[in-house]
Amino acid sequence: MKQFDIAVIGAGPAGQRAAVQAAKLGASVVAIEPRPTIGGAAVNGGTIPSKALREAVMYLTGFRERGLYGVSYSVKNDITLQDLTYRLDHVLKREIAVMESQLARNGVEVMLGRAAFSGDHTLVVDRGHEKIDVRAENVILTPGSRPAQSEHVPVDGDRIFDTDQILSLRDIPRRMTIIGAGVVGVEYACMFAALGVRVTLVEMREQVMPFVDREIIDALIYHMRETGVVFQLGETVGSVTTEGDEVIAVTGSHKRICSDVLLYTIGRQGSTDQLGLEKVGLEADERGCLKVDERYCTSVPYIYAAGDVIGFPALASSSMEQGRIAARNALGAPTDGVQDPLPFGIYTIPEISIVGKTEAQLTLDCVPYEVGMARYSETARGQIVGDSTGRLKLLVHTETRDLLGVHIIGEGASELIHIGQAVIALRGRLDYLVNNVFNYPTLAECYKVAALDAYNKLSGAGALRKAA
């Protein structure tokens, strides 16, 4: 039996960070991954592959340059799936190599196999050709999640796909139906629409991604419709069948949506069903998720959990931090926990990123606020990169001038958001953005433009109040 201070089950973003952090604290660590390679769903399923695919789409279609050279501009005509996956394969190989190097140089032992509890502090790792018994003082569960299933959608990986299978498409379809207008569904809708695929997006809610600022979502929907995406909102799907070369989705209102392929993107399920949790007195909920306390400890004192398996927000970025903090807590090292506010990056076309409060939340909480807006077209950099439709929106408290929220749509949104995140986290105010100099020409200059917009509104309102 092999013995370790820490056993990490799952070598995705949360597991990798947990293993490295534990090793840096002097613990003996094993990272156990059931897939053929490390990286979890982030590398082998969704996060990295979909973003690499998006970048390939943006480049080959010339999408970024169309504002300068016209809508007919493209780098390559007759784009094939092989063209798209070339970049993807390169990125995945490099990312896996980087992760393997990080684990190796920190002395983390990696076992590729399926782990399950056999008793308190003990695991069995099934590697196919052999089984290895492992004993660990502490266990950190980071098994990730997998796409949820629906009895109405017979996913077959041939013409009906889930998000883990969509990259196994044989060629680019002419028509695609996507069920679910959450983050993943909308991201893929944008990518395939940019390739000229006729996309129909079906969503049972009346709103797309309701946690995002409405003005930003309205702008996104406008751009998506411009690329030909058809929205079927407030619609459920009663059945999905294949008829000849077509996939037929029948909605609750009896619409028949015909396409070449269908992508099902509703929900994910925690990958806990094969961990043998009953052997240690743990039980997952109906979504396969585990409950943890503020230390990321489960109801069993030596077992911690992090990442998708503990539910919201289920972001690769937050999962990494959760894994790191779980490892520190397991080894008794001091930690401050995951810090608010969390940024969200949504890799649609155009890109969206948000941090802090939305207008709807502030209105519901009766918080007085003012809006500062900057459009990319108002900056030289926006013109240089060819993005004349992007915008950056600040929400500022009218009395304290605290920065409450930042909402961006446009090129580089997920990079730009971190300036706003830092100002909010450090309790910065509008004055910081007004009084400081930003590099020119940059998209970051939008913060200055938006801050001055809000400042002028607040100053004008103050003058009017004094006059009254």
WOLIN-V372223 format. One line per field, one symbol per residue. phi: phi as a letter, one per 30 degrees, with the letter a starting at -180 (. if undefined). psi: psi as a letter, one per 30 degrees, with the letter a starting at -180 (. if undefined). Layout:
phi=???
psi=???
This chain:
phi=.dcbdbcccjcdeddddddddddddjddbbccbdddbdjiddccbbededdddddddddddiedcddccjdddadbdhdcdddddededddddddddddddddddciddccclccbdcldibbccccidabcdbcbdbbccbdibbddcbddbddbicbcccddcddcedadddbbcccjcdedddededdddddjddccccbdddcchddceddddedddeddddcjdccccicccdabbcbiccccccddcidcccadbbccbcibcddcdccidddbicbdddciccdbcdcicddcecccbaiedciedhcedddedddddeddddciddacidcddddccccdbddbbbaidcdddddddhcdbbccbbceddcddedddicccdabbccbddcdiddcabbbbkeiedddddddeddddchdbeeeddccccebcbddeeddddddddeddddddddddddd
psi=kkklekkkjjhaeeeeeeeeeeefgglkkkkkkflfllfafeefdddeeeeeeeeeeeeefgeffffeglffkleklhkleeeefeeeeeeeeeeeeeeeeeeefggkkkkjlkkkkfakgklkjjgdflkkkkkkekkjjhfallkllkffjikfgefjlafffffgkelklekkkkjjhaeeeeeeeeeeeffgkjkkjkkflfkkiffkkeeeeeeeeeeeefggkkkilgkljelklkjbgkkjkklfggkjjklelkkkgjllkkiffgfheffgglklafgglkklafggkafjfgklklaffgakfhkeeeeeeeeeeeeeeeggkklflkkllkkkkjhajlkkklkalleeeeeeghkkllkkkkkeffkeeeeefgjgfllkkkkkkfefgkkflkkkklkgefeeffeeeeeeeghlleeeeeflkkkkklfffeeeeeeeeeeeeeeeeeeeeee.
